[in-house]
Amino acid sequence: MTTLAATTPPRITEMLGMARHFSARERLVLAKLLLDSVVFDEVDDELDWQDMSLSAFAKDWDNPEDAIYDNWRESYGVPAR
């Protein structure tokens, strides 16, 4: 069975050694920053994909053939809220 120490890259081992000297609060801040660096990159990627899909949908939806549906409330007599 491999141990964590055997599989941990040297740079990470060095950083963990430095972090041992941090206060509990400093370690929490570091943990949050590391987590944010992973999570926010993924969130940004997801938002980029959503923006692209919404743009494509809007382009496809906004065309002369479907223009009659643009005023659907008026066509069906539905008042605006």
Residue pairs with C-beta under 8 A, 6 or more apart in sequence:
5 13
8 16
19 27
19 30
22 30
68 75
72 78
73 79
73 80
